[in-house]
C-alpha cells in the first residue's frame, strides 16, 4: 500500500506516477491525497486514477496555506482512513516529487524479507545538479530514513502506534521502533531522485527552524542539540543552518510549545544521544 500526501506538485507528480506505474512489483493500492493544491495537482492525480484501477484520489479543501510538519501527516491520515479493514503487510509514505528505477520496490521488499527485524526502511534521496545525482543530505544518522520515502512493516507500524501529527514525526517513529527492538535504516544502494530539494517550499531559514522545533518536539537532549548546532556551523549556508536549528529548538522552551508526553521514549532517546557524545555504541552509529 502507498499513500502520497501532495500539495502543488504539478511540475513533478507525473514523474512519480510514471515511476510507480512502471514498477516490477506494483502496489495493491496507491492513495494520492491532494492537500488543497491551487495548481493542476488534483487533476493530474485524478487522470492517473482513471488510468489505473489501483490508484485512488482524496481531494482535500484548501486551508489557504501550507502547513509544514504536521500538515503532511494530517493529509496522510486522510488517505490512511481508506485502508480501514484492509489487510496489508507494508505501508509506504511516498512524496509526489520523486522518480526511481522500475525495480525500486522489488529490491526494497527483498531487503525486508531478508531481515525480519527491519521495521522501517527506504532508499537514499538524491538531487541532480548538472545531470549528476548526489546524496541530498549526507549528515543523517545511521537509523534515519528520509520522510519522502518510508516503508513500514505492518508489525512495526502497529507497535509504534502510527505517526505523530506534528513536526518530528519522521524521527519519533524511528526512535520508538529502535526502542522496541526494530531496526531502521536507509538502503544506500537504492537511489531516488528528488526533483524539489527538501525544504524548498519553505525557504532555507524556515526549513531549519522547523527542523530545530521538530528536535524539541521529540525530546532531544539540550547538550546534544548544542553539539549538533556547533557541527552545522561549517555547513552551507554557513551560520544559517546552525542558527535556524538553535532558534527552532530553544524557542520551543521559551514559548512552552507542545512536545511529546512519552517519558520512556525521551529517556531512551537522550540516553542514546549521550552515548553518541561520549563515543559509545548507539543508534547514531552503523550497527
PALO-960889 format. One record per residue (C-alpha): residue number from 1; y, x, z. Coordinates in nm, 2 decimals, always signed. Each point is the difference from the previous one (the first is absolute). Example, Ala and Ser with C-alpha at 12.3 -4.5 7.8 and 13.67 -1.06 7.14 Angstrom:
% residues 2
[r 1 [-0.45 +1.23 +0.78]]
[r 2 [+0.34 +0.14 -0.07]]
***
This chain:
% residues 287
[r 1 [+0.00 +0.00 +0.00]]
[r 2 [+0.35 +0.12 -0.08]]
[r 3 [+0.33 -0.13 +0.13]]
[r 4 [+0.33 +0.12 -0.15]]
[r 5 [+0.33 -0.09 +0.15]]
[r 6 [+0.26 +0.06 -0.27]]
[r 7 [+0.38 -0.05 -0.03]]
[r 8 [+0.21 +0.08 -0.31]]
[r 9 [-0.27 +0.21 -0.17]]
[r 10 [+0.07 -0.12 -0.35]]
[r 11 [+0.02 +0.36 -0.12]]
[r 12 [-0.34 +0.11 +0.13]]
[r 13 [-0.23 -0.30 +0.08]]
[r 14 [-0.15 -0.01 -0.35]]
[r 15 [-0.13 +0.36 +0.05]]
[r 16 [-0.17 -0.10 +0.32]]
[r 17 [-0.15 -0.30 -0.15]]
[r 18 [-0.13 +0.20 -0.30]]
[r 19 [-0.15 +0.26 +0.25]]
[r 20 [-0.18 -0.27 +0.20]]
[r 21 [-0.12 -0.18 -0.31]]
[r 22 [-0.15 +0.32 -0.14]]
[r 23 [-0.20 +0.08 +0.31]]
[r 24 [-0.37 +0.07 -0.03]]
[r 25 [-0.05 -0.19 +0.33]]
[r 26 [+0.24 -0.30 -0.01]]
[r 27 [+0.10 -0.19 +0.31]]
[r 28 [-0.16 -0.34 +0.09]]
[r 29 [+0.35 -0.12 +0.04]]
[r 30 [+0.35 +0.14 -0.03]]
[r 31 [+0.29 -0.19 +0.17]]
[r 32 [+0.35 +0.10 -0.12]]
[r 33 [+0.26 -0.13 +0.24]]
[r 34 [+0.35 -0.01 -0.16]]
[r 35 [+0.25 +0.04 +0.29]]
[r 36 [+0.29 -0.20 -0.15]]
[r 37 [+0.07 +0.24 -0.29]]
[r 38 [+0.32 -0.06 -0.20]]
[r 39 [-0.14 +0.17 -0.31]]
[r 40 [-0.30 -0.08 -0.21]]
[r 41 [-0.26 +0.12 +0.25]]
[r 42 [-0.12 -0.36 +0.08]]
[r 43 [-0.04 -0.08 -0.37]]
[r 44 [-0.19 +0.32 -0.07]]
[r 45 [-0.24 -0.07 +0.28]]
[r 46 [-0.05 -0.36 -0.12]]
[r 47 [-0.08 +0.13 -0.35]]
[r 48 [-0.26 +0.23 +0.15]]
[r 49 [-0.16 -0.29 +0.19]]
[r 50 [-0.02 -0.20 -0.32]]
[r 51 [-0.18 +0.29 -0.17]]
[r 52 [-0.24 +0.08 +0.28]]
[r 53 [-0.18 -0.26 +0.21]]
[r 54 [-0.03 +0.24 +0.30]]
[r 55 [+0.38 +0.03 +0.04]]
[r 56 [+0.19 -0.25 +0.21]]
[r 57 [+0.37 -0.01 +0.06]]
[r 58 [+0.20 -0.11 +0.30]]
[r 59 [+0.37 -0.06 -0.06]]
[r 60 [+0.22 +0.04 +0.31]]
[r 61 [+0.36 -0.12 +0.02]]
[r 62 [+0.28 +0.26 -0.02]]
[r 63 [+0.12 +0.07 +0.36]]
[r 64 [+0.31 +0.15 -0.16]]
[r 65 [-0.06 +0.36 +0.09]]
[r 66 [-0.27 +0.27 +0.01]]
[r 67 [-0.16 +0.03 +0.35]]
[r 68 [-0.16 +0.34 +0.01]]
[r 69 [-0.28 +0.08 +0.25]]
[r 70 [-0.12 -0.33 +0.14]]
[r 71 [+0.10 -0.20 -0.31]]
[r 72 [-0.27 +0.14 -0.21]]
[r 73 [-0.27 -0.09 +0.25]]
[r 74 [+0.14 -0.36 +0.04]]
[r 75 [-0.04 -0.02 -0.38]]
[r 76 [-0.35 +0.16 +0.02]]
[r 77 [-0.11 -0.26 +0.25]]
[r 78 [+0.12 -0.29 -0.23]]
[r 79 [-0.27 +0.13 -0.24]]
[r 80 [-0.25 +0.07 +0.27]]
[r 81 [+0.00 -0.37 +0.10]]
[r 82 [-0.17 -0.07 -0.33]]
[r 83 [-0.31 +0.20 +0.11]]
[r 84 [-0.06 -0.23 +0.29]]
[r 85 [-0.38 -0.06 +0.02]]
[r 86 [-0.08 +0.24 -0.29]]
[r 87 [-0.24 +0.28 +0.05]]
[r 88 [+0.12 +0.35 -0.09]]
[r 89 [-0.11 +0.36 +0.08]]
[r 90 [+0.32 +0.19 -0.10]]
[r 91 [+0.36 -0.11 +0.00]]
[r 92 [+0.27 +0.19 -0.20]]
[r 93 [+0.37 -0.01 +0.07]]
[r 94 [+0.14 +0.12 -0.34]]
[r 95 [+0.37 +0.04 -0.10]]
[r 96 [+0.11 -0.13 -0.34]]
[r 97 [+0.15 +0.32 -0.13]]
[r 98 [-0.31 +0.22 -0.03]]
[r 99 [-0.23 +0.11 -0.29]]
[r 100 [-0.33 +0.17 +0.03]]
[r 101 [-0.32 +0.09 -0.18]]
[r 102 [-0.26 -0.26 -0.10]]
[r 103 [-0.26 +0.13 +0.25]]
[r 104 [+0.24 +0.02 +0.29]]
[r 105 [-0.15 -0.29 +0.21]]
[r 106 [-0.36 +0.10 -0.10]]
[r 107 [+0.06 +0.35 +0.14]]
[r 108 [+0.17 -0.13 +0.31]]
[r 109 [-0.28 -0.24 +0.08]]
[r 110 [-0.25 +0.29 -0.05]]
[r 111 [+0.17 +0.19 +0.28]]
[r 112 [-0.02 -0.30 +0.23]]
[r 113 [-0.36 -0.04 -0.07]]
[r 114 [-0.07 +0.37 +0.06]]
[r 115 [+0.19 +0.00 +0.34]]
[r 116 [-0.09 -0.30 +0.22]]
[r 117 [+0.26 +0.10 +0.26]]
[r 118 [+0.29 -0.01 -0.26]]
[r 119 [+0.21 -0.30 +0.09]]
[r 120 [+0.32 +0.05 -0.20]]
[r 121 [+0.05 +0.21 -0.32]]
[r 122 [+0.18 +0.03 -0.32]]
[r 123 [+0.11 +0.24 -0.27]]
[r 124 [+0.29 +0.24 +0.00]]
[r 125 [+0.33 -0.12 -0.12]]
[r 126 [+0.18 +0.21 -0.26]]
[r 127 [+0.32 -0.02 -0.20]]
[r 128 [+0.07 +0.13 -0.34]]
[r 129 [+0.28 +0.24 -0.08]]
[r 130 [+0.04 +0.13 -0.35]]
[r 131 [-0.35 -0.13 -0.08]]
[r 132 [-0.16 +0.19 +0.28]]
[r 133 [-0.15 -0.18 +0.30]]
[r 134 [+0.06 +0.14 +0.35]]
[r 135 [-0.09 -0.14 +0.34]]
[r 136 [+0.28 -0.22 +0.13]]
[r 137 [-0.03 +0.09 +0.37]]
[r 138 [-0.17 +0.33 +0.10]]
[r 139 [+0.08 -0.03 +0.37]]
[r 140 [-0.22 -0.30 +0.08]]
[r 141 [-0.25 +0.05 +0.29]]
[r 142 [-0.37 +0.03 -0.07]]
[r 143 [-0.08 -0.35 +0.12]]
[r 144 [+0.27 -0.18 -0.21]]
[r 145 [-0.05 -0.21 -0.31]]
[r 146 [+0.31 -0.11 -0.18]]
[r 147 [+0.09 -0.36 +0.03]]
[r 148 [+0.03 -0.04 -0.37]]
[r 149 [-0.38 +0.01 -0.04]]
[r 150 [-0.22 -0.07 +0.31]]
[r 151 [-0.36 -0.11 -0.01]]
[r 152 [-0.14 -0.15 +0.32]]
[r 153 [-0.37 -0.04 +0.08]]
[r 154 [-0.06 -0.35 +0.14]]
[r 155 [-0.14 +0.12 +0.33]]
[r 156 [+0.29 +0.23 +0.06]]
[r 157 [+0.25 -0.27 -0.10]]
[r 158 [-0.15 -0.24 +0.25]]
[r 159 [-0.01 +0.27 +0.27]]
[r 160 [+0.37 +0.09 -0.03]]
[r 161 [+0.11 -0.37 -0.01]]
[r 162 [+0.18 +0.02 -0.33]]
[r 163 [+0.35 +0.13 -0.06]]
[r 164 [+0.32 +0.02 +0.20]]
[r 165 [+0.27 -0.21 -0.16]]
[r 166 [+0.27 +0.26 +0.05]]
[r 167 [+0.10 +0.35 -0.11]]
[r 168 [-0.27 +0.25 +0.11]]
[r 169 [-0.29 -0.23 -0.11]]
[r 170 [-0.14 +0.27 -0.22]]
[r 171 [-0.03 +0.25 +0.29]]
[r 172 [-0.11 -0.24 +0.27]]
[r 173 [-0.30 -0.11 -0.20]]
[r 174 [-0.12 +0.35 -0.03]]
[r 175 [+0.06 +0.09 +0.37]]
[r 176 [-0.19 -0.30 +0.11]]
[r 177 [-0.29 +0.07 -0.24]]
[r 178 [-0.03 +0.36 +0.12]]
[r 179 [+0.02 -0.11 +0.36]]
[r 180 [-0.29 -0.23 -0.06]]
[r 181 [-0.21 +0.27 -0.17]]
[r 182 [+0.07 -0.05 -0.37]]
[r 183 [+0.12 +0.26 -0.24]]
[r 184 [+0.30 -0.04 -0.21]]
[r 185 [+0.12 +0.24 -0.28]]
[r 186 [+0.13 +0.04 -0.35]]
[r 187 [-0.22 +0.09 -0.29]]
[r 188 [+0.17 +0.31 -0.13]]
[r 189 [-0.20 +0.00 -0.32]]
[r 190 [+0.10 -0.35 -0.11]]
[r 191 [+0.36 -0.03 -0.13]]
[r 192 [+0.22 -0.30 -0.05]]
[r 193 [+0.34 +0.03 -0.17]]
[r 194 [+0.29 -0.17 +0.19]]
[r 195 [+0.26 -0.11 -0.25]]
[r 196 [+0.27 -0.06 +0.26]]
[r 197 [+0.02 +0.27 +0.27]]
[r 198 [-0.06 -0.12 +0.35]]
[r 199 [+0.33 -0.11 +0.16]]
[r 200 [+0.17 -0.03 -0.34]]
[r 201 [+0.09 -0.37 +0.06]]
[r 202 [+0.17 +0.07 +0.34]]
[r 203 [+0.17 +0.33 -0.08]]
[r 204 [-0.07 +0.34 +0.17]]
[r 205 [+0.19 -0.05 +0.33]]
[r 206 [-0.13 -0.36 +0.06]]
[r 207 [-0.35 +0.10 -0.09]]
[r 208 [-0.01 +0.28 +0.26]]
[r 209 [+0.17 -0.21 +0.27]]
[r 210 [-0.27 -0.26 -0.07]]
[r 211 [-0.27 +0.26 +0.04]]
[r 212 [+0.15 +0.12 +0.33]]
[r 213 [+0.02 -0.35 +0.13]]
[r 214 [-0.37 -0.05 -0.10]]
[r 215 [-0.09 +0.30 +0.21]]
[r 216 [+0.18 -0.16 +0.29]]
[r 217 [-0.18 -0.33 -0.05]]
[r 218 [-0.35 +0.15 +0.01]]
[r 219 [+0.08 +0.21 +0.31]]
[r 220 [+0.04 +0.36 -0.11]]
[r 221 [+0.05 +0.25 +0.28]]
[r 222 [+0.38 +0.11 +0.01]]
[r 223 [-0.09 +0.37 +0.02]]
[r 224 [-0.23 -0.03 -0.31]]
[r 225 [+0.28 -0.19 -0.18]]
[r 226 [+0.26 +0.28 +0.08]]
[r 227 [-0.24 +0.26 -0.13]]
[r 228 [-0.06 -0.21 -0.31]]
[r 229 [+0.37 -0.03 -0.07]]
[r 230 [+0.05 +0.37 +0.05]]
[r 231 [-0.26 +0.08 -0.26]]
[r 232 [+0.15 -0.25 -0.24]]
[r 233 [+0.34 +0.18 +0.01]]
[r 234 [-0.14 +0.23 -0.26]]
[r 235 [-0.10 -0.28 -0.24]]
[r 236 [+0.23 -0.13 -0.28]]
[r 237 [+0.24 -0.16 +0.02]]
[r 238 [+0.07 +0.24 +0.28]]
[r 239 [+0.12 -0.15 +0.34]]
[r 240 [-0.01 -0.36 -0.14]]
[r 241 [-0.38 -0.04 +0.05]]
[r 242 [+0.00 +0.14 +0.36]]
[r 243 [+0.32 -0.19 +0.09]]
[r 244 [-0.13 -0.33 -0.14]]
[r 245 [-0.33 +0.03 +0.19]]
[r 246 [+0.18 +0.10 +0.32]]
[r 247 [+0.25 -0.28 -0.02]]
[r 248 [-0.26 -0.26 -0.09]]
[r 249 [-0.23 +0.10 +0.29]]
[r 250 [+0.24 +0.05 +0.29]]
[r 251 [+0.23 -0.30 -0.10]]
[r 252 [-0.31 -0.21 +0.07]]
[r 253 [+0.02 +0.10 +0.37]]
[r 254 [+0.38 -0.05 +0.01]]
[r 255 [-0.03 -0.35 -0.15]]
[r 256 [-0.31 -0.09 +0.19]]
[r 257 [-0.16 -0.09 -0.32]]
[r 258 [-0.35 -0.16 +0.01]]
[r 259 [-0.30 +0.23 -0.01]]
[r 260 [-0.37 -0.05 +0.03]]
[r 261 [-0.13 -0.12 +0.33]]
[r 262 [-0.34 +0.18 -0.01]]
[r 263 [+0.00 +0.26 +0.28]]
[r 264 [-0.35 +0.13 -0.09]]
[r 265 [+0.11 +0.07 -0.36]]
[r 266 [+0.32 +0.17 +0.10]]
[r 267 [-0.19 +0.22 +0.25]]
[r 268 [-0.25 +0.10 -0.26]]
[r 269 [+0.27 +0.07 -0.26]]
[r 270 [+0.21 +0.21 +0.24]]
[r 271 [-0.30 +0.19 +0.12]]
[r 272 [-0.09 +0.09 -0.36]]
[r 273 [+0.36 +0.11 -0.06]]
[r 274 [+0.01 +0.23 +0.30]]
[r 275 [-0.33 +0.15 -0.10]]
[r 276 [+0.15 +0.07 -0.34]]
[r 277 [+0.31 +0.16 +0.15]]
[r 278 [-0.22 +0.23 +0.21]]
[r 279 [-0.22 +0.10 -0.30]]
[r 280 [-0.30 -0.20 +0.13]]
[r 281 [-0.23 -0.21 -0.22]]
[r 282 [+0.14 -0.34 -0.08]]
[r 283 [+0.02 -0.26 -0.27]]
[r 284 [+0.29 +0.20 -0.15]]
[r 285 [-0.24 +0.27 -0.11]]
[r 286 [-0.27 -0.03 -0.27]]
[r 287 [-0.33 -0.06 +0.16]]
***
